Amino acid sequence: MNDQSPADAPSTSPSPGATSTPEDRLVTTVHSLALPDGPLNYTATTGTVVLREEPDGEEYGRGAAHAELFSVSYIATSAAEEPRPVVFAFNGGPGASTVWLHLGLLGPRRVDSGDAGAPAAPPHRLLDNHETILREADLVVVDAMTTGYSRPAPGQKPDRHHGLTADRDLIAAFIIDWLTRHQRWTSPIHLAGESYGTTRASAVAARLMDRYYVAVAGIVLISPVLDFGTIVFSPGNDRPYLHYLPTYAAIAHAHGKHEDRLLQDVVDEAEAFAEQEYPALLAAGLRLDPAQKQEAAARIGALIGVDPEWVERADLRVEHMAFLAELLREEGLITGRIDGRFTAPAGDGNAARMETDPSIDQLAPSYTATINQYLGGELEFSADVVYEIMSGRVHPWSYKDFENRSVEVATDLARVLRKSPHTRVLVSHGYHDAATPFHASEHVLAQLAIPREDYSERIRVEYYEAGHMMYCHEPSRVELSQHLREFVAGDDIAGDEAVDGA
């Protein structure tokens, strides 16, 4: 059912002859999701909204259009005594649309993507998502500039929004605009991001508090990266080698390199080595005795499932793209980066680095097909541009505010927690995620400038036996959905066990 009435779809109808002025393009449709405990009725408002900004230097300047952001807003139609929470969700990249969280985890419809070893074959299809977050909260999925259908306003350039600070400000402005349009200022606000979306979520939460005095109730960090210095391999920076090692070990376990050992035992051993012995070995450098180096290479090789001589030639420093090319080289396979459980034939058996990511290659087609079919079919929205699932056009991405220092938002997250005593954080890690390794996130969270009791009581950390997009693994999807619903409903209890346990 299509309904474009102002009450249900707050939009501005274009007036005749006003083609030069950008206008909102919103379509509202009515839906019902059959759940075991009864129907969940909701509306979906789909389309682009025009965001305006006041000119610099104008004390009372009128807002000028500068961006048209695409989103889908799901609002339950059942009456509630108190305002329902609202979850604003976005993916990362930079350059990724929010199709992944939208159809993979949060929305009322989900893609049947398949999993490692059994990716879905066409024709691709959508399923009802009985675990949708819409059961507990209204949901807004929004695409960053140049992803999805989000584009600059006519006459504006997109690259002004292609950077951490500008992107942060744009998404924060969208949230303020949405709360005003829908009169939801008293609803508990949650931000949910994945990958670079967690960088965005932390920065946006700080922007909302610092600029608008809007305190979010919760921040969901799925496959987080809060300090790029912990994951970006660069000369003189040994931190990534330490933080990736437990992930390498977990991926090796997934491919049978640890025989009958439990994954948890392998991860615990790898983390202990990465935290205790490994830093001293790398710090020793040329001072390390050859016999000690050989012994260390043997230890590392056994942990991560590769030839110790290869580790020794790498000077004990195993880069992740090289590891993913090496782990299954004898079998003629490369291993996934987004999810190390995935494999594909190697194009070049001697390549030093993996040439492509099997996990993205095998999952993305089902998301591409279904989001385009879903938007144009069930949600009845169309556009004259391509829906950008993953866009390289956002690069170069600007980090100009971080010259001569690591790009990080841990200080933003800590500041939010210090300023807003009721804000809570849910962190979700995939053991087999070679894009944003769980040990790096653990390290950054443990160094936040917050009181110890806040670290214990307000941050909940969960782990899943899958990768970056852990929701492609059905048991992990169901488990993560339950954790999200508990978190948004305030039914979860974060404590020492949740934070410290792996």
N, C-alpha and C positions, 0 to 999 in steps of 0.2 A: 504493500500500500504506500502510495506517495502522498505526502502532505507537506506543503510549503507555506502553511499559515504562519503568520508572525509569532503566534503564541508558542508554537511547537518548534519552530526553526527560526531563531532570531537572525534575520538577514535584512539586507536593504535591497529592494527591488530596483533594477536599473530603470531610470526614466528615459523616455524617448530622446534620442540625440545625445545621450551622455556617454557615448562609447569611449571617450578619452579618459574618463574617470573610472578607476578600478572599483568594482563593487563586490560584495560578498556573493559567493555562489554556493548555496547550501540546500541540500535536499534532506528531508526527514522521512524516514520509513518506520513502520510499526511491525514489531516482531514478537514472537513468543518462543521460549525455549522450554521444552518438556523435561522436567527434572523428576527424580523419584519421589520427591516430597511435594510435587505440584508444579504448575507452570510458572516460569519467570517471564513476565511481560516487560518489554522495554522498547524504547525508541532509539533509532540510530540516526544521528545528524551528521551528514557527510559533506565535505567540500572545503572550499578555501575561504578564509576570512582576511580582510584587509587590515593590516596593522599600520598605525600612524604614529609619527613622532613630532615633537615640537622642534622647530628650527633652533639651532644654536644661537644664543645671544638675544632671543626674543622672550622678554619676560612674560608676555601673554600671547605667544605665538600660537596660531592654529595648527593642529596636527596635519602633517603631510604624509601621504601614503608612501611607504617604502618597502613593504613586503606583503606577499599573499601566501599565508601558511595553510597547508592542507592538514586536516585532522578528521577523525571519526569520533564522535561523542556518543557513548552508550549510557542511557539513563533509564533506570528501572522505573516503571510506572506505578508500582505498588506504593500505597501510602505508608509513610514512616513518621513516627512521633517526633524523631529528631532528624536533623539533616544527615543524609547518608554521607559517608566519606567519599572523596573523589581521588582517584588515582590518575596522575598524569604520567604517561609512559613514553619512552623514546629509546631507540637503539643508538648506535654510535658510529664507528668507522674510524675517523670522520668519513662520511659519504654513504653511510647505510641508512636506508629508510627504516621505519618502525614495523615493517611487515613481519619481522621475525618474532618480536614479542606479541604483536597483534594476533597473528594466526598460529603462532607456535605455542603460546602459553596463556595469554590473558583474556582474549576476546570470547564471545559466546559461540563463535565458530572457529574450528581449528583445522589445520592442514594435515592430511595423512601423508607424512613425508617419508615414512620408513625410517630405518636406523642403519647403523654400521653393519655391513654385510648383506643388507636387504633394503636398499633404497627403493622408494616407491617408483613404479613404472607408470607411464601415461596409459590411459587418461587420468590425470590427477584430480583429487576430489577433496571436498571439505566435509567435516564431521561436526556434529553438535559437540560443544565442549561443556560437559557436565561439571567440570572443575573450574569454570571461569571465575575470575575475580569479581565479575558482575553480581555474583551471589551476595557479596559482602559490601561492595562499593560501586559507585558509578565510575566509568572508565573513559578516559580521553587519550587516544593515541595520536601523537603529533609527529609530523616529519620535519626535520631540520631543513634549512635552506638548500635548494638544488637536489634534494632527495624527494622521493614520492612525487607529488604534484606541487610541492612548494617552490615558488619562484619569486624573484624580485618584482616589485610593482613596475608598471611601464615607465621607462625612462631611468630606472635605477639599475645599478650593477650588482650582480650576485656576490662578487668577491668581497664586498665590504662586510658580508656576514660569514665569511669563511675563515674563522679564527676563534680561538677559545673564548676570548672576552666578548666579541660581537655576538657570537652564537649564544653564549650565556644570557646576554641582555635580551636577545630576540625571543628566546624561549620563555624567559621570565616575563617579558611584556605580553606574550601570548597567554600565559596563565592568568595574569592580572585582568586582561581583556575578557577571558572566558568566565572568570568568577563574576565579573560585573554583568556581562550579558545574561548569564544564567541565574543571577542573584543567589550565589552560593558562597558568599563570604564567610558564613558561619559553619560551613562544612569542614570537617577534618581533612587536611590536604596531605596526600602522599605523593612522592616522586619515585618512579621506578625506572632505572636505567640499566642497560646491558653494555658491557665492554666500555668503549669511549663514552657511552651513555651514562656510565657511573661517574666518569670525570665530569660530564655535563651536569648530572644530578647534584653532585656535591657543590659545584660552582653555582648552579641555579638556586639551590637552597640558601646559599650564602647571600646571593644577590637579592632574593626575596626578603631576607631578614635585614640586610644592610641598607637596601634602598627603599623598601616599601614597608618594613616592619611586619612582614607576613611570616609567621612561624609555621613550618610544616610539622605535621604530626609524625610522619615517618619517611625514611629514605631507604629504598630497596636497591641494593647494589648487587647485580647479577654479573658474575665474571668480572670483578672490578679491576681497574687500574687507577690508582690514586697518586702514584709517583712514577713517572716514566723512567726515572733513573734506575729503578729496580728491574726493568724489563728490556731496556734498549741497550743492545750490545754496542759498545763504543770503546775505542782505545783508552786504556787507563781505568776503566770502570769494571771492576770484578763482581759487582753485585748481581748482575743477571745470571752469571754462571752458578752462583750459590743458590739463587732462588728458583732456577729452572730444574736443578738436579732432582728434587722430589717428584716433579712432574714427569721427567724422563723415566724415573723408576716406575711410576704408576703406568705409563704407556708400555714400558717393557713388560710389566706384569700382564697387561691386557693381551699381549701377543705371546704369552706362554714362556717368557724368559725366566720366570721364577718358579717353575714347576708347580708344586702343590702348596706354595706359601699363600697366606692370606694377604689381600691387598693392603689391609691396615698395617700388618707387620712390615711389609716392604716400605710403605710410606713412612712409618715411624723410624725405621733404620736410616732411610735416606735423609729425613729431616734432621736427625741427630748428627749425622755426618756433616750435612751442610751447615749446621750451626756451630759445631765444635771443632772438628778437625780440618775441614775443607778451607776455611778462611786463612788459617795459618799456613797451609800448604801453598796457596796462591800468593800470599804475602811474601813468602820466602823467595820466590822467583829463582834467579840464578844461584842463590845461596843454597838451594835445596840439593842435597846429596843425590847423585844419579840413582843409587839403590833405593833411596826414599821415594824418588819420583816414580820409579818403576813399580814400587809397592803401592803407591797411591793410585797409579793408573790401573793396576789390577783391581783395586778396591772399587774404583769408580766404574770400570768396565763391567764388573759383576753386578753392581747396583743398577746400571742403566741398560744392560743387555748388549753391549758392543765389545769389539776386540780391544783389549787393554793397549795393544800397540798403537791403535788408532787414537786412543785417548792420550797416550804419551806423545805422539806426534803433534797433537793439538795443544801441547803444553799444559795439559790437564784442564783446558778451557774448552768446553763443548758448546758450540753455538747451536741454537735451536733448529735452524733450517738445515744445518749440516747433520744434526742428529736424526732428523726426520728422513733424510736421504740415506743415512747409514744403517739404521736399526734393522731393516728388512732387506738390505741390499742383496744378500745371498739368495733371497727368494724372488728377486726381480721386482720388488715393490717399494713404493714410497708411502710414507705415513702422513696422516692428516695433521694439520696445525690447529685448526679450530677444534677438532676432536681427534685425538690420537688413536682412537679405535678404528677409524676408517683407513682404508688402503686403496691403492690403484697401481697398475703396472707402471714401472719407471720407463720414461722415454729414452733416457740415457743411463745405462747401468753404471757408468763411471762418473756421473754428475756429482759435484761436490755438495750441491744444495738441491733440495726438492724444487721441481720446476713449477708445480701447481699444487693446490690444496684439494685433495680428494674429498674431504668432508664438505667443503663449500660446493664443489663441482657436483656432488651427488645429492645435496639437499636443496640447492637454490632453484632448480627447475620446477619443483613442486610448489614452492612459494611464489615464483613468478607467475605461473599459470593460474593459480587459485586466487591471488590478490586481484589480478586484472579481471577475472571472471566474476569475482565477488563484488567488487566495486561497481562494475557496470551492470551486473545482474541483480542480486539481492538488494544492494544499497542504491541502485538506480542513479549513479553519478558517472558522468563522463567528462573528459577533458580533451583539449586539442594538443596536448603534449604527452610524451611518454612518461609512464609511472616509473621513476628511477629506483629500482630495487637497491642497486649499489652504484654509486656515481663517483668516477674519478675526477669529475669536473670541479670538485670542491678543493682540489689541490692546486697550488701549495696552500696548506692550512697554516694560518698565522699563529705563532706563539710569541709575538713581539714583546709581551709583558714579562717574558721569562728569559731575556738575554743573559747569558753567562751564568745561568743556573738551571737546575732540573725543572722540567714542567711537572708541577704537582698541585693537587687540590686537597691534600691532607690537612693543610692549614685552614682551608675553607670549611671542611667537615668539622674539624675540632672547634673552630670559632662558632659554628652553628650550635654544636652541642653545649658549648659554654654559655652562649647567649640564651638558648631556648631549652629550659630544663625538662620539657615534656617531649622533645623530639627523640625518636628511637630509630635504630638502624638494623636492618636485616641484610646480612651478607651471604651470598650463595656462591659456592665454588664447585667447579667440576674437576675431579682428580686428573682427567685426561685432557685438560685444556692447555695447549702449548702456545696460546696467544697471550693469555693473562694468567700466569701460574699462581696457584693458590698460596704458595709459600711467600711470594712477594707481597701479596695482600695481607697475610698474617703479620708479616714484619711491619708494614706501614701502620696497620691498626694498633699494634702494640706500642708504637712510638707516638701516638696522638697526644697532643698537649691537653689532656683532660684528666680529671681525677680518676684514680684507680677504681673507685666504686662505680663511676659512670661507665668505664670500660667493661666492667663485669655485669652491670645491671641493665644497660641501655643498648648494648650491641649484641645481637644474636648472630652466630655464624653457623652455617650449615654446609654439608659436603654431599656430593652426589657422584655415583660411579659412571660418569659420562664426561663430556667435554664442555666447551665454551657455551654451546646451546644445548644444555643438558636436557632440555625438554623434548629433544628428538628421541630420547631413551624413555620408553613408556613408564617404567617404575619411577624414574627420576622426575618425569613430568607430573605424575600424580602426587608424589611426595612434595615437590616444590610448590605445587598449587595449594596443597594443604597448609604448608608453612606460610605462604603468602596470605591466605585467608585468615589464619590465626593471627598473623602480625597486624593486618589491617583492622581486624575486629578487636585487637588488644587482648586476645586470649593467650598469647604466648608468654613464656617466662624466660627472659635472658639472664643467665647467671654464669658463674665461673666455669661450670661444666661445658656450657654451650660455647663459650669463647675459647677456652683452652684446649678442648678436645678436638682431635683431628678426625 
